[in-house]
Amino acid sequence: MVAAKPSNAPLIELVNCSLIFEAHRALDEVSFALRKGERWALIGANGSGKTMLLKMLRGEMWPTPTGRQRRTSSLAKEQIAYVGPERQDKYVRYDWNLTVTQVVTTGLFDEDIPLTQPTHAQRERVARVLRRFGLWGLRQRRILTLSYGQRRLTLVARLFAGNAPVLLLDEVFNGLDVRAKEKLKRALEQPRGGHDWVITSHRPKELPKNVTHVAHIEQGRIVSAGPVGHEQKISHDRKERQAKARALVAAKPRKKPPSTPLFIIRNADIYRDYRPVIRNLDWTLARGENWAILGANGSGKSSLLNVIYGDLHPALGGTIERHGVPRGTHIAAWKHRVGWVSPELQADHFLVTSIEEIVISGRYSSVGLNDAPSAADRKAAARWLKFFNIEHLRGRGPRQVSYGQMRLALFARALINDPELLLLDEPCTGLDGDVRATVLGFIEQLAERGTQIVMAVHDPEDIVPAVKHVLRIHRGGKVQLVDID
């Protein structure tokens, strides 16, 4: 007769597990155990190894053989559910343009695409989950037509559609508006079926109240782990980074703004995938002004930024006039003057050869390069790679760096031409606390030196002080323009 396992036996356990890529240790002799009733917050800086650790816990990656490693689990892979930015980007990479209902249904069977026909009871379960997360009205929409936040919420619903007792949540709150975050927090704080989970987050205030344990990971090693309240080591290099930001920006003379507005939008209706998102927009960006764009998931914030950038156009009857870009001018002349950062741009670069190439592509407003980079290209890229402290990543591909490190590469790409306008769509998504503070400080410094900022955000903490004007998109596409006191 086989003896029963003790009640405190780990559901998943890693012992002395490393993950080595071409001499780079993404994980270094990690030991970690998840037991029944535990809910872990995994804290670490960009590139510290959080995502790799979650993937190893699920069994998507296996430890590099060292003779010391051991991974054991009493659960099958399909009993460990995972959601994170990389899974979300897969729908873009492989053009899996499924309906919201189809995506959520695949969570029942741990499938990427629909392969199994659900029963009537399973369809009812999916319907309940869709309603629970406020997705019922989007159930027939295709996932690639949704906003970034709506896609994230769809994958959250997919997670809860299944019966996995363990959830691995990688920066799961990124891109969600306030209401969606509260729905997810309630689901984790009072989970049906009593889930155990591991969650990563760069914003402590987002963590559910019922976290039982905290682990800190630095440079691929768990430096502390224990129950909530256990003394933990946290590294800070914010002051040094902020000093670099001030020095880099201060080296450039302040630009004297001309009197002509940078752009004027008149009588614009904006559609995305044949759906109206903004109605009757009249908006002028005067010189020296910095704006925040606010609105719920799917309200049209990203679409508006795409109109400004030139990848989307107002419907017939609406116009956008850009200073210095007369009618008939190729849009590339405008894009050369504009820096652009967005989550969708991050997904678009998944096939690019290297981080350096991504940064250089900002000189040409392209995805990838048509020609070999010149010495001037490499010099310009090196300046910003060094500033964002990612020069050691220049030769790696997008899938060989963390999500936050990739976001820093996109910032470097956006700034390589010293733009006069910086368009930022959820700019702090994926950035750890120290880097986020540094980046926001740097954006503020840029604004003070004359670069104009238009930023779409969900979290008011991400609005820099230089922003004095808000464009708020309400339900039905109505727009309200207000000043910040």
VOGU-3710 file (C-alpha; in Angstrom, 3 decimals, decimal comma):
1> mvaakpsnap> 0,000/0,000/0,000  1,358/3,432/-1,002  1,505/5,900/1,858  -0,433/9,127/1,346  1,575/12,291/0,865  1,651/14,612/3,859  -0,838/17,474/3,659  1,944/20,060/3,433  3,699/18,373/0,497  4,457/20,915/-2,271
11> lielvncsli> 2,118/21,080/-5,254  5,154/22,201/-7,290  8,744/22,259/-6,132  11,980/23,470/-7,702  15,317/22,554/-6,129  18,596/24,090/-7,358  17,100/24,817/-10,778  18,973/26,932/-13,323  18,050/28,112/-16,811  21,040/28,911/-19,008
21> feahraldev> 20,924/30,459/-22,492  24,310/30,721/-24,231  26,188/31,359/-20,972  23,459/33,731/-19,707  21,814/32,487/-16,509  18,173/33,524/-16,612  17,666/31,500/-13,417  20,496/30,573/-11,068  20,135/27,693/-8,584  16,522/28,599/-7,747
31> sfalrkgerw> 14,682/26,659/-5,031  10,972/27,370/-4,583  7,895/25,465/-3,416  4,168/26,172/-3,745  1,928/24,404/-1,221  -1,815/24,083/-0,854  -3,336/27,245/0,597  -0,441/29,497/-0,419  -0,777/32,608/-2,558  2,574/34,113/-3,518
41> aligangsgk> 3,585/37,563/-4,752  6,785/37,298/-6,793  8,629/40,629/-6,811  11,611/41,551/-8,950  13,052/44,092/-11,341  12,849/43,888/-15,124  14,942/40,972/-16,340  15,246/39,395/-12,894  13,741/36,090/-14,068  10,107/36,279/-12,902
51> tmllkmlrge> 8,555/35,105/-16,176  11,094/32,304/-16,612  10,361/31,097/-13,092  6,615/30,986/-13,780  7,220/29,069/-17,002  9,404/26,566/-15,154  6,752/26,144/-12,475  4,196/25,302/-15,160  6,524/22,986/-17,046  6,781/25,068/-20,208
61> mwptptgrqr> 10,527/25,316/-19,599  12,692/22,719/-17,910  15,812/23,297/-15,819  19,164/23,156/-17,564  20,800/19,832/-16,542  23,457/20,543/-13,936  23,309/17,354/-11,883  21,790/19,273/-8,962  18,425/20,309/-10,338  15,048/18,811/-9,488
71> rtsslakeqi> 11,525/19,799/-10,494  8,623/17,836/-9,042  4,876/18,402/-9,213  1,802/16,505/-8,089  -0,141/18,331/-10,818  -0,355/17,776/-14,550  0,536/20,744/-16,758  -3,104/21,409/-17,632  -3,828/21,808/-13,897  -1,500/24,805/-13,780
81> ayvgperqdk> -2,974/27,757/-15,699  -0,814/30,656/-16,901  -1,564/34,123/-18,246  0,870/36,894/-19,119  1,919/39,347/-21,809  3,765/36,736/-23,873  0,657/34,571/-24,163  -1,313/37,640/-25,210  1,217/38,511/-27,907  0,933/34,989/-29,391
91> yvrydwnltv> -2,462/35,878/-30,834  -0,792/38,654/-32,819  2,253/36,578/-33,818  0,209/33,692/-35,171  -2,827/35,712/-36,318  -5,203/33,725/-34,089  -8,146/36,054/-34,624  -10,646/34,013/-32,603  -13,830/35,343/-31,084  -13,810/36,216/-27,404
101> tqvvttglfd> -16,063/33,224/-26,728  -13,672/30,893/-28,560  -10,652/32,208/-26,632  -12,362/31,780/-23,271  -13,602/28,323/-24,255  -10,053/27,122/-24,989  -9,362/27,633/-21,280  -11,603/24,648/-20,540  -9,184/22,334/-22,331  -5,835/24,143/-22,050
111> edipltqpth> -5,781/24,616/-25,827  -4,330/27,517/-27,809  -6,922/27,208/-30,578  -10,347/25,495/-30,484  -9,896/21,724/-30,928  -12,483/20,282/-28,541  -16,236/20,768/-28,811  -17,636/21,953/-25,448  -20,690/20,350/-23,879  -23,825/22,323/-23,074
121> aqrervarvl> -22,729/22,572/-19,429  -19,295/23,845/-20,471  -20,832/26,476/-22,751  -22,948/27,628/-19,815  -19,792/27,865/-17,690  -18,113/30,026/-20,339  -21,192/32,278/-20,473  -21,058/32,758/-16,690  -17,368/33,676/-16,826  -17,971/36,139/-19,673
131> rrfglwglrq> -20,658/37,875/-17,630  -18,515/37,777/-14,483  -15,748/39,764/-16,167  -18,005/42,122/-18,130  -17,227/40,549/-21,521  -20,691/39,404/-22,525  -21,190/42,316/-24,898  -17,900/41,466/-26,623  -18,450/37,719/-26,873  -18,671/37,644/-30,699
141> rriltlsygq> -15,881/40,187/-31,283  -12,568/38,986/-32,711  -9,719/39,260/-30,234  -7,405/41,150/-32,607  -10,054/43,871/-32,982  -10,074/44,524/-29,226  -8,015/47,001/-27,261  -4,944/45,787/-25,390  -6,819/45,878/-22,084  -9,835/44,032/-23,490
151> rrltlvarlf> -7,532/41,289/-24,795  -5,914/40,983/-21,369  -9,325/40,723/-19,690  -10,335/38,033/-22,196  -7,289/35,973/-21,219  -8,134/36,477/-17,540  -11,603/35,082/-18,251  -9,983/32,183/-20,115  -7,982/31,436/-16,966  -11,094/31,231/-14,794
161> agnapvllld> -13,062/29,178/-17,302  -10,850/26,164/-16,627  -10,618/23,985/-13,546  -6,897/24,441/-12,848  -6,320/24,613/-9,072  -3,082/26,613/-9,527  -2,888/29,972/-11,330  0,314/31,654/-12,508  -0,325/35,343/-13,193  2,434/37,331/-14,881
171> evfngldvra> 1,838/41,105/-14,622  -1,826/40,285/-15,131  -3,115/43,746/-14,152  -1,219/45,479/-16,987  -3,548/47,222/-19,425  -6,692/46,826/-17,307  -8,823/49,820/-16,387  -9,941/50,415/-12,793  -13,178/48,411/-13,043  -11,478/45,432/-14,671
181> keklkraleq> -8,734/45,427/-12,021  -11,335/45,358/-9,258  -13,148/42,430/-10,904  -9,897/40,473/-11,081  -8,891/41,317/-7,505  -12,269/40,139/-6,224  -11,912/36,912/-8,189  -8,499/36,265/-6,635  -9,509/37,321/-3,142  -12,590/35,107/-3,132
191> prgghdwvit> -11,695/32,508/-5,732  -14,253/29,891/-6,616  -12,746/26,480/-6,004  -9,987/27,823/-3,736  -7,160/28,539/-6,164  -3,545/28,703/-5,110  -1,503/31,154/-7,137  1,727/32,984/-7,851  1,394/36,555/-9,116  4,022/38,993/-10,338
201> shrpkelpkn> 3,455/42,725/-10,161  5,491/45,906/-10,279  2,769/47,826/-8,427  2,301/46,587/-4,829  -1,030/48,415/-4,489  -2,496/46,096/-7,157  -1,801/42,922/-5,209  -4,837/41,118/-3,761  -5,328/41,420/-0,011  -5,056/37,673/0,557
211> vthvahieqg> -1,397/37,287/-0,460  0,124/34,871/2,063  3,779/34,798/0,955  6,272/37,072/-0,797  9,435/36,145/-2,699  12,026/38,562/-4,097  14,084/37,575/-7,106  17,217/39,396/-8,296  19,362/38,487/-11,296  17,855/35,026/-11,493
221> rivsagpvgh> 18,223/34,180/-7,792  15,586/34,176/-5,066  17,134/36,383/-2,399  14,334/36,132/0,151  11,065/34,250/0,540  8,577/33,759/3,311  5,200/34,655/4,783  3,869/38,204/4,439  5,738/40,432/6,859  8,963/38,447/6,521
231> eqkishdrke> 11,858/40,902/6,182  12,871/41,084/2,539  15,803/42,534/0,641  14,981/45,139/-2,028  17,556/46,747/-4,297  17,291/50,366/-5,407  19,265/52,162/-8,070  16,709/54,882/-8,778  18,869/57,878/-7,815  21,643/56,866/-10,189
241> rqakaralva> 19,201/56,375/-13,076  17,446/59,677/-12,394  20,793/61,484/-12,334  21,556/60,017/-15,768  18,175/61,208/-17,024  18,765/64,746/-15,810  22,255/64,836/-17,305  21,132/63,548/-20,697  18,231/65,955/-21,016  20,089/68,939/-19,584
251> akprkkppst> 22,704/68,553/-22,290  20,136/69,688/-24,864  19,043/73,325/-25,130  15,397/74,063/-24,517  13,401/74,335/-27,711  11,538/77,577/-28,292  8,046/76,589/-29,440  6,650/78,188/-32,575  3,193/79,753/-32,399  1,563/77,386/-34,917
261> plfiirnadi> -0,272/74,406/-33,333  1,454/71,060/-33,782  -1,749/69,483/-35,078  -5,452/70,292/-35,423  -8,190/67,627/-35,592  -11,554/68,811/-36,914  -14,953/67,110/-37,014  -13,373/63,673/-36,722  -15,196/60,380/-36,327  -12,716/57,597/-35,644
271> yrdyrpvirn> -13,443/53,989/-36,497  -11,505/50,861/-35,595  -12,296/47,636/-37,477  -15,452/49,278/-38,860  -16,674/50,213/-35,370  -17,057/53,837/-34,215  -14,956/54,604/-31,153  -14,817/58,437/-31,113  -17,437/60,894/-32,379  -17,198/64,536/-33,504
281> ldwtlargen> -13,718/65,240/-32,201  -12,353/68,776/-32,417  -8,949/69,059/-30,765  -5,965/71,361/-31,165  -2,539/70,585/-29,713  -1,073/74,012/-29,142  2,683/74,419/-28,816  3,954/73,740/-25,328  0,901/71,724/-24,280  1,103/68,202/-22,820
291> wailgangsg> -1,975/65,984/-22,640  -3,204/62,790/-20,997  -5,869/60,659/-22,698  -8,144/58,796/-20,290  -10,895/56,252/-20,844  -11,965/52,692/-20,136  -10,658/49,643/-21,991  -11,872/49,806/-25,590  -12,872/53,478/-25,431  -10,559/54,483/-28,300
301> kssllnviyg> -7,425/55,839/-26,593  -5,024/53,799/-28,719  -7,010/54,540/-31,874  -6,709/58,269/-31,242  -2,947/57,988/-30,799  -2,782/56,013/-34,034  -4,602/58,842/-35,820  -2,100/61,380/-34,507  0,825/59,163/-35,531  -0,578/58,557/-38,996
311> dlhpalggti> -1,417/54,835/-38,981  -5,158/55,520/-38,820  -7,257/58,248/-40,416  -10,506/60,035/-39,497  -13,632/58,969/-41,363  -14,685/60,928/-44,446  -15,519/64,492/-43,468  -12,987/64,695/-40,655  -9,480/66,099/-41,012  -6,156/66,238/-39,210
321> erhgvprgth> -3,677/68,962/-40,094  -0,081/68,451/-38,951  2,266/71,438/-38,844  4,957/71,217/-41,505  3,207/68,365/-43,313  1,197/69,912/-46,169  -1,317/67,834/-48,123  0,448/65,302/-50,342  3,495/64,940/-48,068  4,473/61,364/-47,279
331> iaawkhrvgw> 3,517/60,487/-43,709  7,110/59,351/-43,051  8,125/63,030/-42,883  5,805/63,440/-39,886  6,731/60,140/-38,222  10,385/61,150/-38,244  9,434/63,945/-35,822  7,342/61,746/-33,542  8,336/59,122/-30,961  5,895/56,252/-30,479
341> vspelqadhf> 5,599/53,638/-27,707  2,738/51,143/-27,356  2,031/47,546/-26,256  0,944/46,665/-29,812  4,279/47,927/-31,152  5,942/45,501/-28,765  4,067/42,570/-30,326  4,845/43,783/-33,868  8,604/43,375/-33,341  8,630/39,694/-32,399
351> lvtsieeivi> 10,468/38,668/-35,611  13,131/41,383/-35,505  16,664/40,009/-35,201  18,007/41,987/-32,252  17,301/44,680/-29,684  19,819/46,927/-31,441  17,895/46,556/-34,705  14,657/47,488/-32,929  16,211/50,689/-31,612  17,758/51,584/-34,978
361> sgryssvgln> 14,414/51,045/-36,738  13,162/54,135/-34,913  15,314/56,240/-37,236  13,177/55,030/-40,144  9,799/54,509/-38,406  9,877/50,905/-39,566  9,459/47,452/-38,097  12,835/45,893/-38,768  15,386/47,222/-41,251  15,447/47,044/-45,035
371> dapsaadrka> 19,177/47,739/-45,242  22,202/46,992/-43,089  22,619/49,618/-40,342  25,220/52,321/-40,897  27,878/53,430/-38,433  25,726/56,478/-37,667  22,752/54,194/-36,969  24,742/52,095/-34,517  26,187/55,169/-32,796  22,729/56,688/-32,317
381> aarwlkffni> 21,364/53,392/-30,985  24,324/52,909/-28,630  23,590/56,238/-26,937  20,061/55,214/-25,940  20,871/51,574/-25,230  23,415/52,819/-22,724  21,040/55,334/-21,199  18,362/52,713/-20,541  21,015/50,315/-19,238  20,254/47,648/-21,844
391> ehlrgrgprq> 23,427/47,843/-23,946  24,281/44,296/-22,805  21,079/43,137/-24,541  21,841/44,661/-27,956  22,474/41,299/-29,648  19,562/39,392/-28,123  16,259/38,828/-29,866  12,923/40,125/-28,538  12,028/36,733/-27,057  15,341/36,520/-25,191
401> vsygqmrlal> 14,625/39,520/-22,966  11,954/40,275/-20,397  8,787/42,169/-21,259  9,997/45,187/-19,296  13,405/45,152/-20,997  11,649/45,058/-24,360  9,593/48,089/-23,317  12,816/49,978/-22,528  14,076/49,090/-26,013  10,935/50,673/-27,452
411> faralindpe> 11,597/53,827/-25,435  15,112/53,915/-26,877  13,604/53,436/-30,346  11,130/56,283/-29,786  13,824/58,732/-28,688  16,517/57,964/-31,245  15,450/60,894/-33,466  15,070/63,392/-30,585  11,341/63,789/-31,388  9,383/66,981/-30,905
421> lllldepctg> 6,257/64,952/-30,006  6,203/61,787/-27,895  3,086/59,570/-28,119  2,874/57,129/-25,219  0,270/54,360/-25,014  0,352/52,875/-21,480  4,083/53,692/-21,343  4,788/52,072/-17,974  3,327/48,662/-18,748  5,839/46,028/-17,696
431> ldgdvratvl> 8,256/48,398/-15,927  9,358/47,724/-12,362  8,932/50,414/-9,713  12,423/51,895/-9,898  12,568/51,927/-13,690  9,019/53,295/-13,896  9,936/56,194/-11,598  13,049/56,868/-13,653  11,203/56,761/-16,979  8,446/59,059/-15,717
441> gfieqlaerg> 11,078/61,436/-14,381  12,792/61,358/-17,745  9,514/62,068/-19,575  8,979/65,035/-17,259  12,471/66,307/-18,021  11,840/65,952/-21,766  8,625/67,949/-21,425  10,454/70,674/-19,511  12,987/70,896/-22,346  10,278/71,337/-24,976
451> tqivmavhdp> 9,314/67,847/-26,200  5,511/67,659/-26,220  3,830/64,688/-24,572  0,526/62,950/-25,301  0,083/59,910/-23,067  -2,787/57,413/-22,730  -2,877/55,859/-19,265  -5,154/53,995/-16,860  -3,279/54,775/-13,660  -3,218/58,466/-12,629
461> edivpavkhv> 0,197/57,843/-11,029  1,629/57,556/-14,546  0,614/61,116/-15,516  3,699/63,324/-15,280  3,390/66,793/-13,677  4,062/68,533/-17,012  0,669/67,288/-18,257  -1,876/70,044/-17,659  -4,663/68,958/-20,015  -6,845/65,846/-20,192
471> lrihrggkvq> -8,884/64,411/-23,047  -11,393/61,993/-21,541  -13,257/59,538/-23,786  -16,666/58,576/-22,437  -19,027/55,771/-23,385  -20,432/56,219/-26,855  -17,375/58,046/-28,140  -18,142/61,405/-26,550  -14,995/63,399/-25,783  -14,449/65,881/-22,948
481> lvdid> -11,481/68,256/-22,857  -10,480/69,533/-19,414  -7,567/71,324/-17,749  -5,776/69,990/-14,678  -5,711/72,538/-11,868
//
